[in-house]
Amino acid sequence: MAGPLTGVKVLDLSRILAGPWATQVLADYGADVWKIERPGAGDDTRHWGPPYLNGDSGKEAGMSAYYLSANRGKKSICVDITSDEGQSMLREMAKEADIVVENYKVGGLEKYGLDYASLQTVNPRLIYCSITGFGQSGPYANRAGYDAMIQGMGGLMSLTGERDDLPGGGPQKVGVAVADLMTGMYAVSGILAALHHRDKTGEGQHIDLALLDTQVSWLANQASNYLVSGEVPSRLGTAHPNIVPYQAMKVQNGHMLLAVGNDKQFRACCDILGCPELPSDPRFMTNADRVEHRDILINFLENRLLNQPLEFWLEHLSAAHVPCGPINTLDKVFDNPQLKHRHIQFELEHPIYGTIPQVGNPVKFSKSKIEYNLAPPGVGEHSDEFNARYKDKSMK
């Protein structure tokens, strides 16, 4: 059975990561995604490397590993949006599209007649998602926004990194562009909600989505902690602000992540570590007690954990249903038997570039299963097909 969004058409005017991530998810779900690229250069990320697919030939072809991560399932059409001909062609495509995704600066597409106000006149059912750093309104609306600066401005870097009083303390960004990725995922959910609204009313609409808004929205419990207590949270390394013990712990041959989520698990953990009396200590009886006496407890537990290697603790703690796990490098991640069983890594064949490695969508539908049919395209790989379909029509 085809994906749940089969028949939905997406005109993708976005580049870099947030927009392309959203449209790749829509493509995974079965939508037809038309990726509009600058003639010759294409999406900026095609050249963000190394590494490149197939070494230097991949570099010349604009197939960086970065680009490959967010562009499967799409057809690439080169269009010069600054030309009258290109604008006419895109308006013809918008007439048939269900969704437009773009991440130009505020007002950047208005002069080309490709903004929401212009396109909704030719297609009132159009769902038009604009992704910017700071949104379509407000004092920062015209500023450029990039992931790392948004992680800093939106509070995430004040929470990420070792404690300021420890070696290596200070702000750290997350190792992947999470502000972009989460904005892409909010775009997907917003677009699907707008599709549902259109199914009921026949109306399209404009979605205004900002990286900064997104970053603050998913601060989750940390934001709530601050709003409830008035206390500004600080960096805790891998430790959890509300649960103890819940952090990376030293063991005899490295580290593991111990994630004790309740009192029952804490008792089981202490039994395995050979300190069954600890849960009766008034300092550690409840999670609130353990949070208050965090440093004392962590030092005690770590001294116990240093007596055995990682493999010993993983085996015995897991058998007692105490959540724990290794801190894997990516080679070990992709060698993990659970992830292999779930088919998270797979390959797509491309007629020119050969085999392209991919990381799969984690959603598993029981009926409309995801099918991966198109590898990330070369620059303008499908231009001829779309020129024949829309260019002639736009010039009539």
C-alpha positions in Angstrom: 0.0 0.0 0.0 1.3 3.5 -0.8 2.2 6.0 1.9 -0.5 8.0 3.7 0.3 11.2 1.8 0.2 9.7 -1.6 -1.2 12.2 -4.1 -0.2 15.2 -2.0 2.1 17.6 -4.0 4.7 19.7 -2.3 6.4 22.7 -4.0 9.7 22.9 -2.0 11.4 26.3 -2.2 13.5 25.7 0.8 17.2 24.9 1.3 19.8 24.1 4.0 18.1 22.0 6.7 14.9 23.0 8.4 12.7 23.2 5.3 14.4 20.2 3.5 14.0 18.1 6.6 10.3 18.8 6.7 9.9 18.0 3.0 11.9 14.8 3.3 9.5 13.6 6.0 6.6 14.5 3.8 8.2 12.6 0.9 8.8 9.6 3.2 5.0 9.6 4.0 4.3 9.4 0.2 4.0 13.0 -0.9 5.4 14.1 -4.3 8.1 16.7 -3.5 9.3 19.1 -6.2 12.6 20.6 -5.0 13.3 23.9 -6.7 17.0 24.7 -7.0 19.2 27.4 -8.3 20.6 26.6 -11.8 24.1 25.3 -11.6 24.6 25.6 -7.8 21.6 24.0 -6.3 21.0 23.7 -2.5 23.8 25.3 -0.5 24.3 22.0 1.5 25.3 20.1 -1.7 28.8 21.6 -1.2 29.0 21.5 2.6 31.8 19.0 3.0 33.8 16.9 3.0 32.8 14.1 3.0 31.3 13.8 -0.4 29.7 10.9 -2.1 32.2 8.9 -4.1 35.1 11.2 -3.2 36.0 14.0 -5.6 33.5 13.1 -8.2 30.8 13.5 -5.6 32.1 16.9 -4.7 32.0 18.0 -8.4 28.4 16.7 -8.7 27.3 18.5 -5.5 26.5 15.4 -3.4 27.9 16.1 0.1 27.0 13.7 2.9 25.2 16.6 4.5 22.9 17.1 1.5 22.2 13.3 1.4 20.8 13.4 4.9 17.8 15.6 4.1 16.8 15.2 0.4 15.7 11.7 -0.5 12.3 11.2 -2.1 12.4 14.5 -4.0 12.6 15.5 -7.7 15.1 18.3 -8.4 14.1 21.1 -10.9 16.4 24.0 -11.6 14.4 27.2 -11.9 15.7 30.8 -12.0 13.1 32.5 -9.8 14.5 35.9 -10.7 13.3 35.5 -14.3 9.8 36.1 -15.6 9.9 32.7 -17.2 10.9 31.0 -13.9 8.2 32.8 -11.9 5.5 31.9 -14.4 6.5 28.3 -14.3 6.4 28.2 -10.4 3.0 29.8 -10.4 1.8 27.0 -12.7 3.2 24.5 -10.4 1.6 26.2 -7.4 -1.8 25.8 -9.1 -1.4 22.0 -8.7 0.4 21.9 -5.4 -1.1 21.3 -2.1 1.8 22.7 0.0 4.6 25.2 -0.5 7.5 25.2 1.9 10.0 28.2 1.7 12.7 29.7 4.0 13.5 33.0 2.3 13.9 36.1 4.3 10.7 37.9 5.3 9.2 39.4 2.1 11.9 37.9 0.0 9.5 36.2 -2.4 7.0 39.0 -2.7 8.9 40.8 -5.5 8.8 37.6 -7.5 5.0 37.1 -7.0 5.8 33.8 -5.1 4.7 34.9 -1.6 1.6 33.5 0.1 -0.6 36.5 -0.8 0.2 36.1 -4.5 0.0 32.3 -4.7 -3.2 31.9 -2.8 -5.0 33.9 -5.4 -4.2 31.2 -8.0 -4.8 28.4 -5.5 -7.0 29.2 -2.5 -6.5 25.7 -1.1 -2.7 26.1 -0.9 -1.0 25.5 2.4 2.0 27.8 2.5 4.7 27.2 5.2 7.3 30.0 5.7 10.3 29.1 7.9 12.5 32.0 9.1 14.9 32.6 12.0 12.5 34.9 13.9 9.1 34.8 12.2 7.1 37.1 9.9 6.6 39.8 12.5 8.3 41.4 15.5 11.5 43.5 16.0 13.8 40.7 14.9 11.8 39.7 11.8 14.3 40.9 9.3 17.3 39.3 11.0 19.0 36.2 9.6 18.8 33.2 11.9 21.1 30.1 11.9 20.9 27.1 14.1 23.9 27.7 16.4 23.0 31.3 17.2 19.4 30.2 17.8 20.7 27.5 20.2 22.5 30.2 22.1 19.7 32.9 21.9 17.0 30.4 22.7 18.5 29.2 25.9 19.7 25.7 24.9 23.4 26.5 25.2 22.8 27.8 28.8 21.7 24.3 29.6 24.1 22.2 27.5 27.7 21.5 28.6 29.6 20.7 31.8 28.9 22.6 35.0 30.7 25.9 35.0 32.7 24.9 38.1 34.2 21.8 36.4 37.0 21.5 33.8 35.5 22.1 30.4 32.6 24.0 31.7 30.9 26.6 29.7 28.3 26.8 26.9 28.1 24.0 24.3 25.9 23.6 21.3 24.3 20.2 20.6 26.2 18.1 18.2 23.5 18.2 15.4 21.5 21.2 14.3 18.5 20.6 16.6 16.9 24.0 16.2 16.7 23.4 12.5 15.6 19.8 12.9 12.9 20.5 15.4 11.6 23.4 13.3 11.4 21.0 10.4 9.4 18.6 12.5 7.0 21.3 13.8 6.6 22.3 10.1 5.5 18.7 9.4 2.9 18.7 12.2 1.7 22.1 11.3 1.3 21.2 7.6 -0.6 18.0 8.5 -2.9 20.0 10.8 -3.5 22.5 8.0 -4.3 19.7 5.6 -6.9 18.4 8.1 -8.4 21.9 8.4 -8.5 22.1 4.6 -10.3 18.7 4.4 -13.0 20.1 6.6 -13.3 23.6 5.2 -11.7 23.7 1.8 -9.4 26.6 3.0 -5.7 26.8 2.6 -3.6 28.9 5.0 -0.2 30.4 5.8 2.0 28.8 8.4 4.5 31.2 10.1 7.2 29.2 11.7 10.4 30.6 13.5 13.5 28.9 14.6 13.7 31.0 17.8 10.0 30.3 18.7 10.6 26.6 18.1 13.8 26.5 20.2 12.0 28.0 23.2 8.9 25.9 22.7 10.8 22.6 23.1 12.8 23.6 26.2 10.0 21.5 27.9 10.6 20.8 31.6 13.5 23.2 31.7 11.4 26.1 30.7 8.6 25.0 33.0 11.1 24.6 35.9 12.1 28.3 35.4 8.6 29.6 35.0 7.4 27.8 38.1 10.3 28.4 40.4 11.8 31.7 39.0 15.2 30.1 39.3 17.4 30.1 36.2 18.6 26.6 35.5 22.3 26.0 34.8 24.4 23.5 32.9 24.6 20.1 34.5 26.6 18.1 32.0 24.7 14.8 31.4 22.8 15.1 34.7 19.0 15.6 34.8 17.7 18.6 36.6 14.7 16.8 38.1 15.8 13.1 38.5 18.7 11.5 40.3 20.6 9.3 39.5 20.1 10.0 35.8 23.4 10.8 34.0 26.6 9.4 32.6 28.5 7.5 35.2 32.1 6.3 35.3 32.7 2.5 35.3 35.9 0.5 35.3 36.5 0.7 31.5 34.6 3.9 30.5 31.2 5.3 31.0 27.5 4.3 30.9 24.3 6.2 31.1 22.3 5.3 34.2 18.6 6.5 34.1 16.8 5.6 37.3 13.3 7.0 36.9 11.6 6.0 40.1 12.0 4.7 43.7 11.5 1.1 42.7 14.3 1.3 40.1 16.5 3.0 42.6 16.0 0.1 45.1 16.8 -2.4 42.3 19.9 -0.4 41.3 21.2 -0.3 44.9 20.7 -4.1 45.2 22.8 -4.7 42.1 25.5 -2.3 43.3 25.7 -4.1 46.7 24.3 -1.2 48.8 20.7 -2.3 49.6 20.6 -0.1 52.7 20.9 3.1 50.7 17.2 3.5 49.8 16.4 3.6 53.5 18.8 6.5 54.1 16.7 9.7 54.7 18.8 11.6 52.2 17.9 9.2 49.4 14.5 7.7 50.2 12.6 9.7 47.5 13.6 11.3 44.2 13.2 14.8 45.8 15.6 13.7 48.5 18.1 12.4 45.9 17.9 15.6 43.9 18.7 17.6 47.1 21.7 15.4 47.9 22.7 14.8 44.3 26.5 15.2 44.7 26.8 12.9 47.7 24.8 10.2 46.1 26.5 10.3 42.7 30.0 10.1 44.3 28.9 7.1 46.3 27.3 5.2 43.4 30.3 6.0 41.1 32.7 4.5 43.6 30.7 1.3 43.4 30.4 1.3 39.6 34.2 1.6 39.2 34.5 -1.9 40.6 33.2 -3.6 37.4 33.4 -3.1 33.6 30.6 -1.7 31.5 29.5 -5.1 30.2 29.0 -6.4 33.8 26.8 -3.5 34.8 24.8 -3.5 31.5 24.0 -7.2 32.0 23.0 -7.1 35.6 21.2 -3.8 35.8 19.2 -4.6 32.6 18.2 -7.9 34.0 16.9 -6.1 37.1 15.0 -3.7 34.8 17.1 -0.7 35.7 17.4 1.6 32.6 21.0 1.9 31.5 23.0 1.9 28.3 26.4 2.4 26.7 27.5 5.7 25.3 28.1 4.6 21.7 30.2 6.1 18.9 28.4 6.0 15.6 30.1 2.9 14.4 28.6 1.0 17.3 25.3 2.7 16.8 24.9 1.4 13.3 26.2 -2.1 14.4 23.5 -2.3 17.1 21.4 -5.4 16.7 18.2 -3.6 17.7 18.7 -0.9 15.1 19.5 -3.5 12.5 16.3 -5.3 13.3 14.4 -2.0 12.8 16.1 -1.3 9.5 17.2 2.2 10.4 20.1 2.1 8.0 19.4 1.3 4.4 20.7 2.1 0.9 19.1 3.7 -2.2 20.2 3.1 -5.7 20.8 6.1 -8.0 21.3 5.6 -11.7 24.3 8.0 -11.8 25.8 8.1 -8.3 25.4 4.5 -7.4 24.6 3.3 -3.9 23.6 6.0 -1.4 23.5 5.2 2.3 20.5 6.5 4.3 19.1 6.7 7.8 15.5 5.7 7.8 12.4 7.4 9.1 11.6 6.0 12.6 7.8 6.0 12.0 6.4 2.5 11.4 2.8 2.5 9.9 0.9 -0.7 10.2 -1.1 -0.1 7.0 0.4 2.6 4.7 4.0 1.6 5.1 6.8 3.9 4.1 8.5 3.1 0.8 11.8 4.7 -0.2 11.7 5.0 -4.0 13.9 8.0 -4.9 17.5 8.7 -3.9 18.6 12.3 -3.2 18.6 13.8 -6.7 21.4 15.5 -8.6 21.1 19.2 -9.4 18.2 19.6 -11.8 18.0 15.9 -12.4 14.3 16.1 -13.2 14.3 19.5 -14.9 13.4 18.2 -18.3 10.4 16.3 -17.0 9.0 19.4 -15.3 9.9 21.8 -18.0 7.9 19.8 -20.5 5.0 19.7 -18.1 4.9 23.2 -16.8 7.2 25.5 -18.7 5.2 25.4 -22.0 2.0 25.8 -20.1 3.3 28.9 -18.2 4.2 30.6 -21.5 0.8 30.2 -23.1 
